[in-house]
Amino acid sequence: MVKRFDVHGVEIGGSKPVYVLGPCVIESEKFLLSIADDLKEICDRLGASWIFKASYDKANRTSVNSFRGPGLERGCRLLRKIGDELSVPVTTDVHSPEEARAAGEFIDLLQVPAFLSRQTDLIRAAAKTGRAVNVKKGQFLAPWDVRNIADKLETYGCSSYVFTERGVSFGYNNLVADMRSLYWIREMGYPVIFDATHSVQRPGGAGDHSGGDGVLAPVLARAAAAAGCDGIFIETHYDPTQALSDGPNQIPLQDLSALLAKLQQIHEISR
């Protein structure tokens, strides 16, 4: 039996899939408010359960010159504003115990980045905020390794958590998505979300920034829905070629509605 929990009115682990949607990074307040409004219109029209996502700081960029975002306080306050105005749960990634505690004042679902998924102090801090937690499984971990992360979360008082599969390192600058991982994680009783856009990333593959095969993101999203995951994580942008972070693997917003409609159909059949 897969555990279920509620994030500000959105159930994770239930019969209905949840979609974690938004741009990679907060590029500006105007940009974020606009794309959040558009995503709400799409999801309302489709009757889709969703959580809005954007990062206030891309702390793991390849180059020192890469855009990172507006920072912790400004970013979290803006996300909270969007959550309140649109009545949608919000999520963002935290990178240290101090950030987890601060973000916990504003954010409904705290996200632990894949590179930090084994950091006990960060897991503990996120758990102790009382917020729900999403841990992105490290590219260096096997599916069954998430049991140890779950044990940490439970030990520190968090029972509302989900894991996100985002591919496994496969040689240099490449990831591979193993759909068996979704089955194995759910078999252990944990809800699992599939990150369609980061799974097609090529970390550091473009020299001073990461590359990606964004055209394959919808393909993997459909495969994950058919495999029976509890949700799909999709980063989206008006024009991925102009995105300030992770443009090569983001899905154009104009293509998102048709993709979500198809994913909902697949999910209904697979469940």
Secondary structure, DSSP 8 states (H G I E B T S, - for coil): ----EEETTEEESSSS-EEEEE-SB---HHHHHHHHHHHHHHHHHHT-EEEEE-BS--TT-SSTTS---S-HHHHHHHHHHHHHHHT--EEEE--SHHHHHHHTTT-SEEEE-GGGTT-HHHHHHHHHTTSEEEEE--TT--GGGHHHHHHHHHHTT---EEEEE--EE-STT-EE--THHHHHHHHTT--EEEETTGGGEETTTTSSS-EE-GGGHHHHHHHHHHHT-SEEEEEEES-GGG-SSSGGG-EEGGGHHHHHHHHHHHHHHH-
